């Protein structure tokens, strides 16, 4: 059996197939395995999310139902147990995010490398696949760029999407699968920063906000709302909240969506109004801009005052009721103009890929080509931040490895 790609899906596919008794060769185009794993979670590797299956699927944005069998084959607790049983202790942090206890992504890859060697899996590095070998509608191997051909009873393609192309994820696998007749949806960036044309947004560069609520609308329909952290950048906005919001607008035109921030989600309108009145009563001669610094960071206070049409220099005691209501409205619904997302080179994951209608969800085998299996980011499945996407790669790889082994033994 051949497994193409030594990322999360490929490593788990190779291990799972070998554990099931298959003779496995793992092909990796880079000089080392797990190159993308090394940079996930800022080098810490958020390998899964220790939540229940229903919660997990709620965090899958595209085609969550396709993953029932994969999550049964390898649920989050199963992956954590596997890692700990193979010399990589795991710690679960805020938001149920699971990391290696060492906080080193390299320990995840090393655990797989040790198991691959123990199981006798052949690992071919710097091995670039040119094409899949087909005979009578069946995949029987691969042709390498070196001119060598390798034959096998099954081939599992785990070459990743187009995010982080420097790690070798260049979309090659999609070209091979299209050549086999598969439908491949265009690669789009997901979990990526959002660009804003608003000057005031870019002037906030470097400012991070915690415990704010972001809400994304498509027309009047609420697509996403969540409490968390965000960051203003030189191009617009980023941080966990914005990355997750991007997953819901990837396939939409920017002019059709609107993004708002609730800067004080813990306060009702009445409570916020009472808070402003109290602050004004305590310092009626204080400039309004300075008074607002008690509610917001200084730079943001100036921007909010400007957006509300308020004179930040006037005494706060001169703040009228109508102005106060505008301030309350803006605090609970500060609109962030969005012109688009950043590109694939900055995206954490890729939206798009092989149509899941053409893949058997219980085995990850192609419905069009026997002996051909697909796992990981090549599939048109993606999720929010928090370890979900990496787990999807591990789980689909696990299922593909087991099924391919069963069909070739």
Secondary structure, DSSP 8 states (H G I E B T S, - for coil): -EEE--SHHHHHHHHHHHHTT---EEE-SSSSS-TTGGGGGGGT-EEEE---HHHHHHTEEE-GGGGHHHHHHS-HHHHHHHHHHTT--EEEEGGGEEEETT--HHHHHHHHHHHHHHHT-EEETT--EEEEEEETTEEEEEEETTS-EEE-S-EEE----STTGGGT-SSHHHHHHHHTT--EEEEEEES--EE---HHHHTTTT-EEEEEEEEEEETTEEEEEEEEEEEE-SSEEESHHHHHHHHHHTTS-GGGEEEEEETTTTS-HHHHHHHHHHHHHH-TTSBHHHHHTTTS-HHHHHHHHHHTT--TTSBGGG--HHHHHHHHHHHH-EEE---EE--GGG-SEEEEEE-GGGB-TTT-BBSSSBTEEE-GGGBS-EE-TTTHHHHHHHHHHHHHHHHHHHHH-
